Amino acid sequence: MTTILFELGCEELPPKSLKPLRDALQSSVETQLKEAQIDYQSIKAFAAPRRLAIQIEGIADKQPDRVEQKRGPALKAAYDSEGNPTRAAQGFAQGLGIDVSELITINTDKGDYIGYEQTIHGQAVTELLPAIFQKALDELPIAKRMRSGASREEFVRPVKWLVLMQDDQVIDATIQGLKSDNNTLGHRFHSADKYEITHAKDYESVLETAKVVADFDKRQQIIVEQVNKLASEVNAAPIMPQDLLDEVTALVDLPVALRASFEERFLQVPQEALISTMQADQKYFCLTDNDGKLQPYFIFISNIESKDPSQVISGNEKVVRPRLADAEFFFLQDQKQPLFALTENLKTRVFQDQLGTIWQKSERIAKLSAFIATLLKEQGKDIDVEQATRAGILSKADLASSLVGEFPELQGVAGTYYARLNGEPTAIADSIEEQYLPRFSGDKLPQTPIGICLALADRIDTLVGIFAIDQAPTGSKDPFSLRRSAIGVLRILIENKLPINLIGLVEQAIKNYNADGDNKVAKMGETFTNVIEFINSRYRAMYTEQGVSVDTIQAVQAINPHMPLDFDQRIRAVQAFRELPQAATLAENNKRVANILAKADVEVADSVNADLLNETAEQNLYQAVVTAQQTLNPLLETADYRQILQTLTQLAEPLTEFFDNVMVNTDDAQLKANRLALLKQVRALFLTVADVGELQI
């Protein structure tokens, strides 16, 4: 058992790609080692700005030997009646380079065959590794490869050196056009000379001497600890998004965290703008107090141990100041006119060529928002319909602001700030930012009533409009993020427990498009159907992400509920039903009932004639059905689907006995029709919740 070290040195790798490249390299090597049947104890990948490396501990010296069996023609075709080899046997032996006498008989279920077993000796690992590492590099997820100088080799950045060792010996190989040795390079500024690696196990320690922390995770942990320490010194908490942390980790070999500051006057600017420019442009970690309010400090990660850190800090403060001043300028410029005045500019900005301007979209959002607000008010929510209308009109105004023009990610956020400065009611101001929630999977939802109205109205208006012009998503293409919008609608209605029907919302959105006489939604019926089907199709993606089984989703979709909250309640009920001991039997019997009814050659009646029930089993089933019907009525009124399915488990035994003892398709037409009617009632009971026959239990 030995240790293998592979390192590819190059110019600085793309920081956003470094971690994925490391993981992909390790995954590919692991897969290839498994395929080659090479045993090892552990494998570790390293990634720093100028290197990707793999260290394999306890790896076998060679592949295990294996016996390979070659099967030839059938035994009866290989030898004649006198036992002499035929031309078929001779040809098979000749093809293998052996004598006929070395052939064996292979017995199989399909007959006897001639064959040959040969021992394949395993190759030395040192012979296999160069090809394994080269293939792993070739398979890396690199969007665009480049060539350097006269070399024909391609990689994400120009390659500079190659290390490939087994313990203290160099493995002779050429990878990416480079000849292997045992020399690596240290930190570009602190230790630019070559460093000899005397043993593959010494890789990390050698690089630490050379001022390089090669382990990505270790380097990141150092950054986190340093940032937290500096933040605690000013009683603040750092904002450390994982993406930013990964990128900063990929930018430095030797992380040194330093804290700097900026003028407090910049804090009057929306903190989201300041945070955005410091994170995106400068890769800084911003600091907030316990209430989440931005503090006039930031922390940055240097790649050098400076003899005079104050000079580095001062330089970063000078760099960030103009960027913050720009944000301040745009913020103050926008305040020279009220938020509503910005809506005038929306009248010339196109939302979509066939669907009109952003102003027209704002008007539709206002109408649909008012419609939803009315529904919420009828349900007892404390909401002002006029404010919901006003919020819709102002919802897109900040798109014409200078601040959003410079920082597009602040749409909604800027509008909320400006609305507050203009003295708009808090409910209106807060809703402008909330309309964009949720922005991504798992994101928080709008909480205020008007924010909920805007978020729903905006998404449904977009869905209806894009489907009306035949621009529905296809394959992986979804330029208007309609899939995300549909899931957003479902989450808002379900998680906020709003009993609102999708049909009414989509119908109202279609009316709003055609209200101005332009008849933008010409095929109203087709658009309505397509939008409803599209939204319903997103249930599967949403619930499977939550761990709900596909057949549970299909069981509920089979009855096509149009109220998302109702759909969710049915899903939870079916999930609970699956755990009951009678579930498997009832699922199977329901499937059988559905098949019988589907194949019925007569129209099945809704009512059962009790006088025609002459078998004990069918009488028992009928009585169980009647009892269940009476019990279910109050449960249906409260939509207590879980208790409904719990109640219907009482049908498990009588339904099983019915199928065991009663012939449904009897020759007596009256009896047959009556028994079909009884099964129809059984199925109707379960369909009040879901089609449990879809369940695979």
NULUMGU-62710 format. One record per residue (C-alpha): residue in three letters; residue number from 1; z, y, x. Coordinates in steps of 0.25 Angstrom, whole numbers. Layout:
> r/k/pz/py/px
> ala/NUM/Z/Y/X
...
***
This chain:
> r/k/pz/py/px
> met/1/0/0/0
> thr/2/-4/13/6
> thr/3/-6/28/2
> ile/4/-19/35/0
> leu/5/-21/50/1
> phe/6/-34/57/-4
> glu/7/-36/72/-3
> leu/8/-48/80/-6
> gly/9/-47/95/0
> cys/10/-55/106/-6
> glu/11/-56/121/-9
> glu/12/-47/126/-20
> leu/13/-49/117/-32
> pro/14/-50/123/-46
> pro/15/-35/126/-50
> lys/16/-37/122/-65
> ser/17/-44/109/-61
> leu/18/-34/105/-50
> lys/19/-25/97/-59
> pro/20/-35/90/-67
> leu/21/-43/86/-54
> arg/22/-30/80/-48
> asp/23/-27/72/-60
> ala/24/-42/67/-61
> leu/25/-42/63/-47
> gln/26/-30/55/-48
> ser/27/-34/49/-61
> ser/28/-48/45/-55
> val/29/-41/38/-43
> glu/30/-31/31/-51
> thr/31/-42/25/-60
> gln/32/-51/21/-48
> leu/33/-39/14/-41
> lys/34/-36/7/-54
> glu/35/-51/2/-56
> ala/36/-51/-2/-41
> gln/37/-38/-10/-43
> ile/38/-31/-2/-32
> asp/39/-16/-2/-33
> tyr/40/-7/10/-30
> gln/41/7/15/-32
> ser/42/5/29/-35
> ile/43/-6/40/-35
> lys/44/-4/55/-34
> ala/45/-14/66/-35
> phe/46/-13/80/-28
> ala/47/-20/93/-31
> ala/48/-19/106/-24
> pro/49/-29/118/-23
> arg/50/-36/112/-12
> arg/51/-34/97/-13
> leu/52/-34/85/-22
> ala/53/-27/72/-17
> ile/54/-23/58/-21
> gln/55/-11/50/-15
> ile/56/-10/35/-18
> glu/57/2/28/-14
> gly/58/4/13/-13
> ile/59/-11/10/-14
> ala/60/-16/-4/-11
> asp/61/-24/-6/1
> lys/62/-36/-13/-6
> gln/63/-40/-18/-19
> pro/64/-35/-32/-24
> asp/65/-45/-43/-22
> arg/66/-51/-48/-35
> val/67/-59/-60/-40
> glu/68/-72/-57/-47
> gln/69/-78/-67/-56
> lys/70/-93/-68/-57
> arg/71/-99/-76/-69
> gly/72/-112/-82/-69
> pro/73/-121/-90/-79
> ala/74/-116/-101/-88
> leu/75/-111/-114/-82
> lys/76/-122/-122/-89
> ala/77/-133/-113/-84
> ala/78/-128/-113/-70
> tyr/79/-129/-128/-68
> asp/80/-139/-138/-72
> ser/81/-135/-152/-78
> glu/82/-133/-158/-65
> gly/83/-123/-147/-60
> asn/84/-133/-140/-51
> pro/85/-133/-124/-51
> thr/86/-144/-118/-58
> arg/87/-152/-106/-54
> ala/88/-143/-98/-62
> ala/89/-131/-102/-54
> gln/90/-138/-101/-41
> gly/91/-142/-87/-45
> phe/92/-128/-83/-49
> ala/93/-122/-88/-36
> gln/94/-133/-82/-27
> gly/95/-131/-68/-34
> leu/96/-116/-69/-30
> gly/97/-120/-74/-16
> ile/98/-112/-87/-17
> asp/99/-116/-102/-17
> val/100/-117/-109/-31
> ser/101/-105/-118/-26
> glu/102/-96/-106/-27
> leu/103/-98/-104/-42
> ile/104/-87/-106/-52
> thr/105/-86/-110/-67
> ile/106/-81/-99/-76
> asn/107/-76/-103/-89
> thr/108/-76/-93/-101
> asp/109/-75/-94/-116
> lys/110/-90/-92/-117
> gly/111/-93/-104/-107
> asp/112/-93/-108/-92
> tyr/113/-100/-99/-82
> ile/114/-102/-100/-67
> gly/115/-96/-89/-59
> tyr/116/-90/-85/-46
> glu/117/-77/-78/-42
> gln/118/-76/-69/-30
> thr/119/-65/-62/-23
> ile/120/-67/-47/-22
> his/121/-59/-41/-11
> gly/122/-53/-28/-14
> gln/123/-58/-16/-6
> ala/124/-48/-8/3
> val/125/-43/4/-4
> thr/126/-47/13/7
> glu/127/-62/9/4
> leu/128/-61/12/-10
> leu/129/-53/25/-10
> pro/130/-64/35/-5
> ala/131/-73/31/-17
> ile/132/-61/32/-27
> phe/133/-58/46/-22
> gln/134/-72/51/-22
> lys/135/-74/45/-36
> ala/136/-61/52/-41
> leu/137/-66/65/-35
> asp/138/-80/63/-42
> glu/139/-73/61/-55
> leu/140/-64/74/-55
> pro/141/-66/83/-67
> ile/142/-74/94/-60
> ala/143/-82/103/-69
> lys/144/-91/108/-57
> arg/145/-92/102/-43
> met/146/-97/109/-31
> arg/147/-103/106/-18
> ser/148/-98/113/-5
> gly/149/-108/117/6
> ala/150/-118/106/10
> ser/151/-109/95/4
> arg/152/-115/87/-8
> glu/153/-101/83/-12
> glu/154/-96/90/-25
> phe/155/-82/94/-29
> val/156/-75/105/-37
> arg/157/-72/112/-24
> pro/158/-77/111/-9
> val/159/-70/99/-2
> lys/160/-63/101/11
> trp/161/-56/89/16
> leu/162/-53/74/12
> val/163/-40/66/15
> leu/164/-41/51/12
> met/165/-30/42/18
> gln/166/-23/29/17
> asp/167/-9/31/23
> asp/168/-11/37/37
> gln/169/-26/33/38
> val/170/-38/41/34
> ile/171/-47/33/24
> asp/172/-61/36/29
> ala/173/-69/42/18
> thr/174/-79/53/13
> ile/175/-75/59/0
> gln/176/-82/72/-6
> gly/177/-90/72/7
> leu/178/-77/73/16
> lys/179/-72/64/27
> ser/180/-58/60/24
> asp/181/-46/62/34
> asn/182/-31/65/34
> asn/183/-32/80/35
> thr/184/-28/90/24
> leu/185/-27/105/23
> gly/186/-15/112/19
> his/187/-12/125/12
> arg/188/-24/135/13
> phe/189/-16/146/19
> his/190/-3/140/24
> ser/191/-8/128/30
> ala/192/-23/128/31
> asp/193/-24/118/43
> lys/194/-27/103/41
> tyr/195/-15/94/40
> glu/196/-15/79/44
> ile/197/-10/69/34
> thr/198/-4/58/42
> his/199/-1/49/30
> ala/200/-6/49/15
> lys/201/8/49/10
> asp/202/11/62/18
> tyr/203/0/70/9
> glu/204/10/79/1
> ser/205/19/82/13
> val/206/8/86/22
> leu/207/2/95/12
> glu/208/16/101/9
> thr/209/17/104/24
> ala/210/3/111/23
> lys/211/9/120/11
> val/212/2/112/0
> val/213/9/106/-12
> ala/214/-2/95/-15
> asp/215/5/89/-28
> phe/216/0/98/-40
> asp/217/12/94/-48
> lys/218/22/97/-37
> arg/219/15/110/-34
> gln/220/16/114/-49
> gln/221/30/110/-50
> ile/222/33/120/-38
> ile/223/26/131/-45
> val/224/34/128/-58
> glu/225/47/129/-51
> gln/226/44/141/-43
> val/227/39/149/-55
> asn/228/51/145/-63
> lys/229/60/149/-52
> leu/230/53/163/-51
> ala/231/53/165/-66
> ser/232/68/162/-67
> glu/233/71/173/-57
> val/234/67/183/-67
> asn/235/72/176/-79
> ala/236/58/172/-84
> ala/237/50/160/-88
> pro/238/36/157/-82
> ile/239/24/154/-91
> met/240/18/142/-85
> pro/241/6/136/-93
> gln/242/3/123/-87
> asp/243/-12/126/-85
> leu/244/-8/139/-77
> leu/245/2/130/-69
> asp/246/-8/120/-66
> glu/247/-18/130/-61
> val/248/-8/138/-52
> thr/249/-3/124/-46
> ala/250/-18/122/-43
> leu/251/-19/135/-36
> val/252/-9/133/-25
> asp/253/-5/124/-14
> leu/254/8/130/-11
> pro/255/14/136/-24
> val/256/23/149/-21
> ala/257/27/156/-34
> leu/258/30/171/-34
> arg/259/34/180/-45
> ala/260/28/194/-47
> ser/261/29/205/-58
> phe/262/21/215/-65
> glu/263/24/228/-72
> glu/264/32/227/-85
> arg/265/23/237/-92
> phe/266/13/225/-93
> leu/267/22/218/-102
> gln/268/18/227/-114
> val/269/4/219/-113
> pro/270/4/206/-122
> gln/271/10/196/-112
> glu/272/0/186/-116
> ala/273/-10/195/-109
> leu/274/-2/196/-97
> ile/275/1/182/-96
> ser/276/-14/178/-98
> thr/277/-19/187/-87
> met/278/-8/182/-77
> gln/279/-10/167/-80
> ala/280/-25/167/-81
> asp/281/-29/177/-70
> gln/282/-17/176/-60
> lys/283/-11/162/-63
> tyr/284/3/169/-64
> phe/285/15/163/-71
> cys/286/20/173/-81
> leu/287/35/175/-84
> thr/288/42/177/-98
> asp/289/56/179/-102
> asn/290/64/169/-112
> asp/291/56/175/-124
> gly/292/43/173/-118
> lys/293/41/188/-115
> leu/294/32/190/-102
> gln/295/40/196/-90
> pro/296/34/205/-79
> tyr/297/33/194/-69
> phe/298/24/183/-65
> ile/299/24/171/-55
> phe/300/12/167/-47
> ile/301/10/155/-37
> ser/302/6/158/-23
> asn/303/-1/148/-14
> ile/304/6/154/-2
> glu/305/20/156/4
> ser/306/18/170/7
> lys/307/27/177/18
> asp/308/28/189/9
> pro/309/28/184/-6
> ser/310/29/199/-11
> gln/311/15/202/-6
> val/312/10/190/-14
> ile/313/18/195/-27
> ser/314/13/209/-25
> gly/315/-1/205/-24
> asn/316/0/196/-37
> glu/317/6/208/-44
> lys/318/-5/217/-40
> val/319/-15/207/-45
> val/320/-9/205/-59
> arg/321/-6/220/-62
> pro/322/-21/223/-65
> arg/323/-22/211/-74
> leu/324/-10/215/-82
> ala/325/-15/230/-82
> asp/326/-28/225/-88
> ala/327/-20/218/-100
> glu/328/-12/230/-102
> phe/329/-24/239/-103
> phe/330/-31/230/-113
> phe/331/-18/229/-121
> leu/332/-17/244/-121
> gln/333/-31/247/-124
> asp/334/-31/238/-137
> gln/335/-19/246/-142
> lys/336/-27/258/-144
> gln/337/-32/253/-157
> pro/338/-25/244/-168
> leu/339/-28/230/-169
> phe/340/-36/231/-182
> ala/341/-46/241/-175
> leu/342/-50/230/-165
> thr/343/-55/222/-177
> glu/344/-67/232/-178
> asn/345/-72/226/-165
> leu/346/-72/212/-171
> lys/347/-83/216/-181
> thr/348/-93/215/-169
> arg/349/-87/203/-162
> val/350/-93/189/-167
> phe/351/-85/178/-170
> gln/352/-97/168/-172
> asp/353/-111/173/-174
> gln/354/-112/166/-187
> leu/355/-98/169/-192
> gly/356/-97/184/-190
> thr/357/-88/193/-182
> ile/358/-74/191/-178
> trp/359/-70/202/-188
> gln/360/-76/194/-199
> lys/361/-68/182/-194
> ser/362/-56/190/-195
> glu/363/-59/194/-209
> arg/364/-60/179/-213
> ile/365/-48/176/-206
> ala/366/-40/187/-213
> lys/367/-45/181/-227
> leu/368/-42/167/-223
> ser/369/-29/171/-217
> ala/370/-25/178/-230
> phe/371/-30/165/-238
> ile/372/-20/157/-230
> ala/373/-9/167/-231
> thr/374/-10/166/-246
> leu/375/-9/151/-245
> leu/376/3/152/-236
> lys/377/10/163/-246
> glu/378/8/153/-258
> gln/379/15/143/-250
> gly/380/27/152/-248
> lys/381/24/157/-234
> asp/382/28/172/-231
> ile/383/15/178/-227
> asp/384/8/191/-231
> val/385/-7/188/-235
> glu/386/-11/203/-231
> gln/387/-5/201/-217
> ala/388/-13/188/-216
> thr/389/-26/196/-219
> arg/390/-22/207/-209
> ala/391/-19/197/-198
> gly/392/-33/190/-201
> ile/393/-40/204/-199
> leu/394/-32/207/-186
> ser/395/-33/192/-181
> lys/396/-45/194/-172
> ala/397/-43/209/-169
> asp/398/-38/207/-155
> leu/399/-51/200/-151
> ala/400/-57/214/-149
> ser/401/-45/219/-140
> ser/402/-46/221/-126
> leu/403/-34/212/-122
> val/404/-41/200/-129
> gly/405/-54/204/-123
> glu/406/-47/202/-109
> phe/407/-38/191/-113
> pro/408/-45/183/-124
> glu/409/-33/173/-124
> leu/410/-25/184/-130
> gln/411/-32/184/-144
> gly/412/-22/184/-155
> val/413/-11/188/-145
> ala/414/-17/202/-143
> gly/415/-19/204/-157
> thr/416/-4/201/-160
> tyr/417/1/211/-150
> tyr/418/-9/222/-155
> ala/419/-5/219/-170
> arg/420/10/221/-166
> leu/421/7/234/-159
> asn/422/-1/238/-171
> gly/423/11/236/-180
> glu/424/5/224/-188
> pro/425/15/215/-195
> thr/426/21/204/-186
> ala/427/15/193/-195
> ile/428/1/199/-192
> ala/429/3/201/-178
> asp/430/8/187/-175
> ser/431/-3/181/-183
> ile/432/-14/186/-174
> glu/433/-9/178/-162
> glu/434/-5/166/-170
> gln/435/-19/165/-176
> tyr/436/-24/158/-163
> leu/437/-13/147/-164
> pro/438/-14/136/-161
> arg/439/-23/139/-149
> phe/440/-23/124/-143
> ser/441/-18/110/-146
> gly/442/-3/111/-148
> asp/443/-2/126/-148
> lys/444/8/133/-157
> leu/445/4/137/-171
> pro/446/4/150/-178
> gln/447/18/152/-185
> thr/448/17/165/-193
> pro/449/10/163/-207
> ile/450/-1/174/-204
> gly/451/-3/167/-191
> ile/452/-5/154/-198
> cys/453/-15/161/-207
> leu/454/-23/167/-196
> ala/455/-23/154/-188
> leu/456/-28/146/-199
> ala/457/-38/157/-204
> asp/458/-44/159/-190
> arg/459/-47/144/-188
> ile/460/-52/140/-201
> asp/461/-61/152/-202
> thr/462/-67/148/-188
> leu/463/-68/133/-193
> val/464/-76/137/-206
> gly/465/-85/147/-199
> ile/466/-89/138/-187
> phe/467/-92/126/-196
> ala/468/-100/135/-206
> ile/469/-109/138/-195
> asp/470/-110/123/-190
> gln/471/-103/126/-177
> ala/472/-93/114/-178
> pro/473/-88/108/-166
> thr/474/-96/97/-160
> gly/475/-91/87/-150
> ser/476/-83/94/-139
> lys/477/-89/107/-143
> asp/478/-80/116/-151
> pro/479/-82/131/-147
> phe/480/-74/137/-158
> ser/481/-62/127/-156
> leu/482/-63/122/-171
> arg/483/-56/109/-168
> arg/484/-44/117/-162
> ser/485/-45/126/-174
> ala/486/-45/115/-184
> ile/487/-33/109/-177
> gly/488/-26/122/-177
> val/489/-28/123/-192
> leu/490/-22/110/-194
> arg/491/-10/112/-185
> ile/492/-7/126/-192
> leu/493/-7/120/-206
> ile/494/1/107/-202
> glu/495/11/112/-192
> asn/496/14/125/-201
> lys/497/15/115/-213
> leu/498/5/123/-221
> pro/499/0/116/-233
> ile/500/-14/123/-233
> asn/501/-26/116/-237
> leu/502/-38/116/-227
> ile/503/-48/117/-239
> gly/504/-43/130/-244
> leu/505/-43/136/-230
> val/506/-58/132/-227
> glu/507/-63/136/-240
> gln/508/-57/150/-239
> ala/509/-63/151/-225
> ile/510/-77/148/-230
> lys/511/-75/158/-241
> asn/512/-71/169/-231
> tyr/513/-84/166/-222
> asn/514/-93/168/-235
> ala/515/-85/180/-241
> asp/516/-93/191/-234
> gly/517/-106/185/-240
> asp/518/-112/180/-227
> asn/519/-110/166/-231
> lys/520/-107/161/-217
> val/521/-102/148/-223
> ala/522/-115/144/-230
> lys/523/-111/129/-231
> met/524/-97/131/-237
> gly/525/-95/116/-241
> glu/526/-100/110/-228
> thr/527/-92/120/-220
> phe/528/-80/117/-228
> thr/529/-81/102/-227
> asn/530/-84/103/-212
> val/531/-72/112/-209
> ile/532/-62/103/-217
> glu/533/-68/90/-210
> phe/534/-67/97/-196
> ile/535/-52/101/-198
> asn/536/-48/88/-204
> ser/537/-55/81/-192
> arg/538/-45/88/-183
> tyr/539/-33/81/-189
> arg/540/-37/69/-180
> ala/541/-37/77/-167
> met/542/-24/84/-171
> tyr/543/-16/72/-175
> thr/544/-20/62/-164
> glu/545/-15/72/-154
> gln/546/-2/71/-161
> gly/547/-2/56/-160
> val/548/-6/53/-174
> ser/549/-15/40/-175
> val/550/-29/42/-179
> asp/551/-28/32/-191
> thr/552/-16/40/-197
> ile/553/-25/53/-196
> gln/554/-36/45/-203
> ala/555/-27/40/-214
> val/556/-24/54/-218
> gln/557/-38/60/-216
> ala/558/-43/49/-225
> ile/559/-37/57/-237
> asn/560/-42/70/-232
> pro/561/-30/80/-234
> his/562/-34/95/-233
> met/563/-21/100/-230
> pro/564/-17/99/-215
> leu/565/-2/99/-218
> asp/566/-4/88/-228
> phe/567/-12/80/-218
> asp/568/-1/81/-208
> gln/569/9/76/-218
> arg/570/0/64/-221
> ile/571/-1/61/-206
> arg/572/14/61/-204
> ala/573/16/52/-216
> val/574/5/42/-211
> gln/575/11/42/-198
> ala/576/25/38/-204
> phe/577/18/28/-213
> arg/578/12/21/-201
> glu/579/26/18/-196
> leu/580/30/10/-209
> pro/581/31/-5/-209
> gln/582/21/-5/-221
> ala/583/11/4/-215
> ala/584/2/-7/-209
> thr/585/1/-15/-222
> leu/586/-1/-3/-230
> ala/587/-12/3/-221
> glu/588/-19/-11/-221
> asn/589/-18/-12/-236
> asn/590/-23/2/-239
> lys/591/-35/-1/-230
> arg/592/-38/-13/-239
> val/593/-36/-5/-252
> ala/594/-46/5/-247
> asn/595/-56/-5/-243
> ile/596/-55/-12/-257
> leu/597/-56/1/-264
> ala/598/-68/5/-256
> lys/599/-75/-8/-259
> ala/600/-72/-7/-274
> asp/601/-85/-9/-282
> val/602/-79/-2/-294
> glu/603/-73/12/-297
> val/604/-58/10/-295
> ala/605/-49/16/-306
> asp/606/-37/25/-303
> ser/607/-28/18/-312
> val/608/-22/4/-313
> asn/609/-21/-5/-325
> ala/610/-8/-11/-324
> asp/611/-11/-22/-335
> leu/612/-22/-28/-326
> leu/613/-12/-30/-314
> asn/614/-10/-45/-316
> glu/615/-6/-49/-301
> thr/616/9/-47/-297
> ala/617/4/-40/-284
> glu/618/-5/-30/-290
> gln/619/6/-27/-301
> asn/620/16/-25/-289
> leu/621/6/-16/-282
> tyr/622/4/-8/-294
> gln/623/18/-5/-297
> ala/624/20/-1/-282
> val/625/9/9/-284
> val/626/14/15/-297
> thr/627/28/16/-290
> ala/628/22/23/-278
> gln/629/14/32/-286
> gln/630/26/37/-293
> thr/631/34/39/-280
> leu/632/22/46/-273
> asn/633/20/57/-283
> pro/634/32/66/-279
> leu/635/29/63/-264
> leu/636/15/68/-266
> glu/637/20/81/-271
> thr/638/28/83/-258
> ala/639/17/77/-249
> asp/640/28/67/-244
> tyr/641/17/58/-238
> arg/642/27/51/-229
> gln/643/35/46/-241
> ile/644/23/43/-249
> leu/645/18/33/-238
> gln/646/32/28/-237
> thr/647/32/25/-252
> leu/648/19/18/-252
> thr/649/24/8/-242
> gln/650/29/1/-255
> leu/651/15/-3/-258
> ala/652/14/-11/-245
> glu/653/19/-24/-251
> pro/654/13/-24/-265
> leu/655/0/-20/-259
> thr/656/0/-31/-249
> glu/657/4/-41/-260
> phe/658/-8/-35/-269
> phe/659/-18/-39/-258
> asp/660/-12/-52/-255
> asn/661/-12/-56/-270
> val/662/-22/-48/-278
> met/663/-37/-49/-278
> val/664/-42/-35/-279
> asn/665/-57/-38/-281
> thr/666/-55/-49/-292
> asp/667/-66/-53/-301
> asp/668/-59/-47/-313
> ala/669/-65/-32/-313
> gln/670/-53/-26/-320
> leu/671/-43/-32/-311
> lys/672/-51/-28/-299
> ala/673/-52/-14/-304
> asn/674/-37/-13/-307
> arg/675/-34/-18/-293
> leu/676/-43/-8/-287
> ala/677/-36/3/-295
> leu/678/-23/-2/-290
> leu/679/-27/-1/-275
> lys/680/-33/12/-278
> gln/681/-20/17/-282
> val/682/-13/11/-270
> arg/683/-23/18/-261
> ala/684/-21/31/-268
> leu/685/-7/31/-265
> phe/686/-9/30/-250
> leu/687/-20/40/-250
> thr/688/-10/50/-255
> val/689/-6/51/-240
> ala/690/-17/44/-232
> asp/691/-26/32/-231
> val/692/-16/23/-224
> gly/693/-27/13/-224
> glu/694/-33/20/-212
> leu/695/-21/17/-203
> gln/696/-22/7/-192
> ile/697/-8/1/-191
***
